[in-house]
Amino acid sequence: MRVDVGAQRAIGVGATHERLEVVDHPRREPRAQLLALARAPRERCDEPPVLVIGCAVSAAALTGLGLAHGSQGLVVLWSCLLSAGVGFAFAAMPNLIVEAVGEHETGEATGVNTIMRNIGASLGSQVGASIIAAHAVAGGLPSNEGFALAFLVGAGGAAGAGLCALAIPRRRTPVAVPARLDPVDAALEGRR
């Protein structure tokens, strides 16, 4: 989605001022499907690798958005990959938090996680908006360079988060997937 402004092009609207192209952001559907996919490695390994994978995929997708966004197909591709990366990272976080605190602090810790995610989203949005506004072209329209730089700064943030995730200590015991008892066995187990 672009606007022609002389030689400048900006993401957001169609190829001419008369035509508005809107690409429906495909964020929610792939993320929900990929959350299920993210559970598979979590059942076999610790959470930090899943978080690192999510950060790496997010950084790669944001880099792609910053460097290669010349068509709607590319924007959709990078957006889907970004959703996958965020889905993997968000799927890993609750378990990392619960494992890091005592049982009596779980509610507080997950609440702080939610608050920090909201602060991070707000801060990131403002940084991106500031970068885009600082690179406006004549008439106040955003430039392609502003969007590209904002995406690349976001990619740097995701890469930094991935490096921080590498410092998270790993569990020493393998993850055991609990066996499912049938209801009768579970009732008998409770009486013993």
C-alpha positions as CSV (number, residue, x, y, z in Angstrom):
1,M,0.0,0.0,0.0
2,R,1.7,3.2,-1.2
3,V,1.2,6.8,-2.1
4,D,3.2,8.3,-4.9
5,V,4.8,11.6,-3.7
6,G,7.1,12.5,-6.6
7,A,9.9,10.1,-6.5
8,Q,9.1,9.1,-2.9
9,R,6.7,6.3,-2.1
10,A,5.1,5.7,1.3
11,I,3.5,2.6,2.7
12,G,-0.2,3.2,3.5
13,V,-2.3,3.9,0.4
14,G,-2.6,2.9,-3.3
15,A,-0.4,3.8,-6.2
16,T,-2.3,7.0,-6.9
17,H,-3.9,9.5,-4.6
18,E,-7.3,8.5,-6.0
19,R,-7.1,4.8,-5.2
20,L,-6.8,3.5,-1.7
21,E,-5.5,-0.1,-1.3
22,V,-6.0,-1.7,2.0
23,V,-4.3,-5.0,2.9
24,D,-6.1,-6.6,5.8
25,H,-3.4,-7.3,8.3
26,P,-3.2,-11.1,8.7
27,R,-1.9,-11.0,12.2
28,R,-4.5,-12.8,14.2
29,E,-5.3,-15.9,12.2
30,P,-1.7,-17.2,11.7
31,R,-0.8,-16.3,15.3
32,A,-3.6,-18.5,16.7
33,Q,-2.6,-21.4,14.4
34,L,1.0,-21.0,15.2
35,L,0.5,-21.0,18.9
36,A,-0.5,-24.6,18.6
37,L,2.7,-25.2,16.5
38,A,4.7,-23.5,19.2
39,R,3.5,-26.0,21.8
40,A,5.3,-28.9,20.0
41,P,8.9,-27.8,20.8
42,R,7.8,-26.6,24.3
43,E,6.8,-30.2,25.1
44,R,10.2,-31.5,24.1
45,C,12.5,-28.7,25.3
46,D,12.9,-25.8,27.6
47,E,11.1,-22.5,27.1
48,P,14.2,-20.3,26.4
49,P,14.8,-21.9,22.9
50,V,11.2,-21.3,22.0
51,L,11.5,-17.6,23.1
52,V,14.8,-17.2,21.2
53,I,13.2,-18.8,18.1
54,G,10.3,-16.3,18.4
55,C,12.6,-13.4,18.7
56,A,14.8,-14.5,15.8
57,V,11.7,-15.0,13.5
58,S,10.3,-11.6,14.6
59,A,13.7,-9.9,13.9
60,A,14.0,-11.5,10.5
61,A,10.4,-10.5,9.6
62,L,10.9,-6.9,10.7
63,T,14.2,-6.8,8.7
64,G,12.3,-8.1,5.7
65,L,9.6,-5.5,6.2
66,G,12.3,-2.8,6.4
67,L,14.3,-3.9,3.3
68,A,11.8,-5.7,1.0
69,H,8.3,-4.3,1.0
70,G,7.8,-3.5,-2.6
71,S,4.6,-5.5,-3.1
72,Q,1.5,-6.4,-1.1
73,G,2.6,-10.1,-1.2
74,L,5.9,-9.3,0.5
75,V,4.1,-7.2,3.2
76,V,1.7,-10.1,3.8
77,L,4.5,-12.6,3.9
78,W,6.6,-10.6,6.4
79,S,3.5,-9.8,8.5
80,C,2.7,-13.5,8.7
81,L,6.2,-14.3,9.8
82,L,6.2,-11.5,12.3
83,S,2.9,-12.9,13.7
84,A,4.5,-16.4,14.0
85,G,7.6,-15.0,15.8
86,V,5.4,-13.0,18.2
87,G,3.2,-16.1,18.8
88,F,6.2,-18.2,19.6
89,A,7.6,-15.6,22.0
90,F,4.3,-15.0,23.7
91,A,3.7,-18.7,24.0
92,A,6.9,-19.2,25.9
93,M,6.7,-16.3,28.3
94,P,4.0,-17.5,30.8
95,N,5.8,-20.8,31.5
96,L,9.1,-19.0,32.0
97,I,7.5,-16.6,34.4
98,V,5.7,-19.3,36.4
99,E,8.9,-21.4,36.7
100,A,10.9,-18.4,37.9
101,V,8.7,-17.5,40.9
102,G,7.1,-19.3,43.8
103,E,3.5,-20.5,43.6
104,H,2.3,-17.7,45.8
105,E,3.8,-15.1,43.5
106,T,2.5,-16.5,40.2
107,G,-0.5,-14.1,39.8
108,E,1.7,-11.0,40.6
109,A,4.4,-12.1,38.2
110,T,2.1,-12.8,35.3
111,G,0.4,-9.5,36.0
112,V,3.7,-7.6,35.9
113,N,4.4,-9.4,32.6
114,T,1.1,-8.1,31.1
115,I,1.9,-4.6,32.3
116,M,5.4,-4.7,30.9
117,R,4.1,-6.0,27.5
118,N,1.7,-3.1,27.4
119,I,4.4,-0.6,28.3
120,G,6.7,-2.1,25.7
121,A,4.0,-2.0,23.0
122,S,3.2,1.7,23.9
123,L,6.9,2.7,23.9
124,G,7.6,0.8,20.6
125,S,4.6,2.4,18.9
126,Q,5.8,5.9,20.0
127,V,9.4,5.2,18.8
128,G,8.1,4.0,15.5
129,A,5.7,6.9,15.1
130,S,8.5,9.3,16.0
131,I,10.8,7.8,13.4
132,I,8.1,7.9,10.7
133,A,7.2,11.5,11.5
134,A,10.8,12.6,11.5
135,H,11.2,11.3,7.9
136,A,8.0,12.9,6.5
137,V,8.2,14.3,2.9
138,A,6.8,17.5,1.6
139,G,3.1,17.8,2.6
140,G,3.6,15.8,5.7
141,L,3.2,12.4,4.1
142,P,5.4,9.6,5.6
143,S,8.3,8.5,3.5
144,N,9.4,5.0,2.6
145,E,12.7,5.6,4.4
146,G,10.8,6.4,7.6
147,F,8.9,3.1,7.6
148,A,12.0,1.2,6.6
149,L,14.0,2.7,9.5
150,A,11.2,2.1,12.0
151,F,11.0,-1.6,11.0
152,L,14.7,-2.0,11.2
153,V,14.8,-0.4,14.7
154,G,12.1,-2.9,15.7
155,A,14.2,-5.7,14.2
156,G,17.1,-4.5,16.4
157,G,14.8,-4.6,19.5
158,A,13.6,-8.1,18.7
159,A,17.2,-9.3,18.1
160,G,18.2,-7.7,21.5
161,A,15.3,-9.5,23.2
162,G,16.6,-12.8,21.7
163,L,20.0,-12.2,23.0
164,C,18.6,-11.5,26.5
165,A,16.5,-14.7,26.2
166,L,19.8,-16.6,25.7
167,A,20.8,-15.6,29.2
168,I,17.7,-17.3,30.8
169,P,18.8,-20.3,32.8
170,R,17.7,-23.7,31.4
171,R,15.9,-26.4,33.4
172,R,18.1,-29.1,34.6
173,T,15.5,-31.8,34.5
174,P,13.8,-32.9,31.2
175,V,10.2,-31.8,30.7
176,A,7.9,-34.6,31.5
177,V,4.6,-34.7,29.7
178,P,2.0,-35.9,32.2
179,A,0.2,-39.1,31.3
180,R,-3.5,-38.8,30.9
181,L,-5.5,-41.1,33.2
182,D,-8.9,-42.2,32.2
183,P,-11.6,-40.7,34.6
184,V,-12.1,-44.0,36.5
185,D,-8.4,-44.4,37.1
186,A,-8.1,-40.8,38.2
187,A,-11.0,-41.3,40.7
188,L,-9.3,-44.5,42.0
189,E,-6.0,-42.7,42.2
190,G,-7.6,-39.9,44.4
191,R,-9.0,-42.5,46.9
192,R,-5.7,-44.1,47.6
